[in-house]
Amino acid sequence: SAAQNDAETLTYLSPRFSGLRFGISYIPHAQQDDTGVASQTGFAHDGVSGGLNYSKDFDGMKLDASATLHWAHAPNGVNNAQNPWAYTAGFHVGAGQFSGGIAWAHQVEGAVNAAGTFSTEGYGGLAGVSYTDGPFSTSANFWYGRREGVVGDAQNEEDTTIGAGVSGRYFLGPGIDVRGTL
């Protein structure tokens, strides 16, 4: 999550065997830009993440797939806090000039703020395709996501994000591209 992307982390990645690789990480304190003694109050702690990745070329076709699971202890001193956990999965396939893929993430139990009024529980997905021909490439993407947001509001509203995009790029020379996105 964004709250731990700079947190101290210990990670092991296995060598790749027949396209398969696994990894595991330990995150002692999910605290952004930790510069001092980390606190377990208000922050998830002692988190573990594990994942599998498969990557293989099959006679001109490329296949990539991955899945991860993330879990941590609930923050101390937070009302109604539960142990946050999430999973992700995705795959990408490419053949010749075409490629496409999908990805999914689901935070089943989310991070709750110290007052116990806001949660990051939610899910989201992304699908995209691309085409490349020499110096020209184009892609189209669609994404959808929902997040719990405010806990216990009378309308039980969730934050929803829906989007789509189309991009194009033309390579003019080393370090020079013309790009556009809608």
N, C-alpha and C positions, 0 to 999 in steps of 0.2 A: 504494500500500500504506500501511498505518498508519505505517510507518517513514519515509515521506516526505510525509505529508499537510500538514506545515508547512514543508517544505523550500523553499528559494528556487527559483522557477520563472519562466521567461520563456515567455509564451504568446501566440500569434496566433490570433484567430478571424476567419474571413472573413465578409464580409456574406452574407446569405442570398439565394440566387438560385433562384427557382422551388421553394422549399421546401428546397433543399440548402445545407448549410454545412459547411465543413471547419475543422479546427483542428490546430495543432501546438504542442508544448511541448518545452522543453529544461530538464532538471533537472541542474545541475552536480554536486550532492552529495545523495544520498538520505539525509539525516540529519535526524531529528526535532528541531524547535526549535533549529536551528543558531544559536548565539549567538557563535561565534568563528570561527577559521580552520577550515574544513571539512577533514576527513581523508578520504582515499581508502582508508585501512586499515580494514577491517571493514565498509565501507559501499559499496553500489553507487554508481557515479558516471557522469557524462556520459550521462545517460539521455535518450531521445527518445520522445515519445508523439505519435501522430497519430490523428485520428478523423474520421469522416463522420457527419452527422446529417441526417435528412430529416424535415420536419414539414409537414403539409398538411391542410387542411379540404376535404372533398368533399361538398357538399350535405348537411350535418348529420352527416357521419362524419369523425372526426379520426384521422389516422394519424401515428405517430411511430416512427422507426426509427433506430438508431445502431450503429456498429461502431468499435472502437478497437484499436490495436496499440501495445504498450509494449516498449521495449528499453533496456538499460543495460549498461555495462561491469561485469564481475564485481569484487567488492571485492578490493583488494590485501591480501595477507597472510592469505588464508583458504584452508585446505586444500580441494582438490577443487572450488573455486568455478567456476561456469560463468556466462556472461553471462545474467542473468535476462531473460526476456521473457514476455509474456502478451498475450492478446487478449480482447476482450469483444464481445458483440452483444446486441441486444434490440429488441423492438418493443412498441408499445402501440397499441390501437385502441379508439375510443370511438364509440358511436352512441346518441343519446338519453340515456336514464338508465343505460345499461350501459357498462362499459369493462372491458378486460382486457389482460394483457400477459405476456410472458415475457422473461427475461434470462439470459445465460450468461456466465461468466468462467472462463478457464483460464490458470493460471500454469504454462507449459510447463517452463521452467527457473526455479527459485525462489531466493530469498535464502537463503544458508547462513550460520550464525553463525560466529564467528572460529575455533572449535574444529573446524568442519566436521562437526558431529554433528546439526544440526537444519536442516530445509529447509521452505520455505513452498510448494513445488510442490504444486499441487492444482487443483481445479475445483469449480464450484458453479453451481447454477441456481435460479431463482425463477419461479413462475407465480402469477398472481393475477387475481381478478375483483372487480368492485364494482358496486353498484347505488345510485342516489340518487333519492329522491322527496321533493321539497320540503326540509324541514328534517332529514329522516332519511337516513342513508347507512349502508351495510353493506359489508363486504368479506371475502373469504376468500383466504388465501395458503398456498402450500406451497413449501418450500425443501429442497434437498439439496446437500451439499458433502462433499468429501474432501480431505485434506491429508496430505502425506507424513509430516511430523513428524520423528521420530527417524530419522536416516540409519544404515543398516546394522544395524538391530536383527535378531536371529535370527528373529523371527516375521514380519518385514516388515510390521508393523501400520501402518495408516494411521488418522488421526483422521477420523471420520465424523460429520456433523451432519445430522439430519433433523428437520424441524419443520413445523408447520401452525398457522395461526391464523385466528380469526374475530373481526372487530371490528364494533362498531356505534357510531354517533354521532347525537345529536339536538341540533340547534342551537336554543337557547332565546332568544338575543338577542345583541347585540353583545358579543363577548368571553366569552360564557357558553355552554359546551357540556357535555353529559353524554356521557361516553365509556365504553366497556367493551371489553375484549379478553380472549379465551381462547386 
